[in-house]
Amino acid sequence: MKSFGLWYSLRDCKSVEKEAEESIESEEQIEQLDSDIVLGQTESQNQKVNEKESEKATEQKKDNDNKESEPVFCIHANFWSLEECPQNVKKREPYLDIGIDIANWTQIETMTFFCPFLVNENDFEDLSEKMSSRDNATIIFNEDCEIHTKGSYTIVEKEDGETKFLVFPLNQAVKDVYKRECDEAHTYFRFNFGTFSTFLENSEKHNALKDTNRIYLRFRIKGSSLSYNIYFDSEPMNKSFESAFSGTRMIDFKINEKRNIEEKVRAEISVNHEKFAALNRVHFLVMEPSAYEVRAFGNQDMSCRELEEGLWDNYFGDKLDFSKGHILAYHWKTTKQKDSYSCLVKVNYSKAKRLTIFSYALIVVALGIISSAVITLENVLFPTTTMSTMSSALIYAVTGFGLLGFGIFLGHTSK
């Protein structure tokens, strides 16, 4: 499986480089002054050295402050694999929800979220409107939240009163702050935070948004494009007989795994002076019916909890059917900063579709008819056989084999 990607460029990169050059020059001057002291310079020159060292310490402190103010990224990825649970048949397909939490976001000029496959416009959904609901925000962050609306923007405040998120809507009045670009095999979601930050700085109407140090994006990818790009279903060769009602699904979620991102994409990042985001935390959740068996490969700790009935319907976009069993959320998370993230999950599932049951019923009936045809054909071999008996045998045989073929066809297409 290929990897998703997340990279960005910082604002005022040239000024940062200039400060670095000036720091190098000051170090060279300090070394020269140290040499002059050894040769016997005056106390006033010694005082200048102390001043230079003090300036160097100040610059070092400034560099440390800049590091502390660098953007910090946290990823929330939810894979919904609930084909049998939604009541709306059209929604019975896997979904992948991506949430990106960015602290110190004003330091970013541009950010790109990369999909290693094509995502059509109809297969992409902005979930920022869902975040404007207090109930949705509470279940997403798993703690009580308050919602503050500022014009067309939403601020989510957690129960500690200190953590606030500015929810970033993809469709807004500011031009070109978000673009979806596609090439022959990839999709790029580009965000111009520099333009958005400038808009807030120059807008008196949005003064309340300027002090929000964290920004949050959330969107959904769905459709057939996810198949064989983040998951695939594995079925044995004898699925039409022994494994008609079971199978295995492999889910492979990767982000910033450089070896799984094409070289030309990585080269473009380097040419544009961008860099991959260091992932401070990653939360990966997989939602599956409780009857399914789920396990992950690797040394990541997993927790599991049950989804509350009715609580997720608004966020999911359809009423989830709990009549067939409970729905469980399996949760893996990182505990320290990483350059990349990968999680491979194996799901053993069992399901009984009406079409599958009907196809097997047809096969049973067909086998019965074929057995009757065989007996009738056996009578044909004797001289007492009449023309009507032979006709009946042919009708039995054609009908039986026809139903058998149709039943096998239905059984194959129902999986």
Secondary structure, DSSP 8 states (H G I E B T S, - for coil): ---BEEEEEETTHHHHHHHHHHHHHHHHHHHHHHHHHHT---HHHHHHHHHHHHHHHHHHHHHHHHHHTS-EEEEEEEEE--TTSBSSGGG-S-EEEEEEEEETGGGEEEEEEEESS---GGGEEE-HHHHTSHHHHHHHHTS-EEEEEETTEEEEEETTSS-EEEE--SS-SSTTSEEEEE-SS-EEEEE-HHHHHHHHHT-GGGHHHHT--EEEEEEEEESGGGBTTTEEEE--TTTTTTTTTEEEEEEEEEES-GGGS-HHHHHHHHHTT-EE--EEEEEEEEEEETTSEEEEESS--EEEEE--TTTSHHHHTS-B--TT--EEEEEEE-SS-BS-EEEEEEEEEE---HHHHHHHHHHHHHHHHHHHHHHHHHHHTSTT--HHHHHHHHHHHHHHHHHHHHHHHHHHHT-
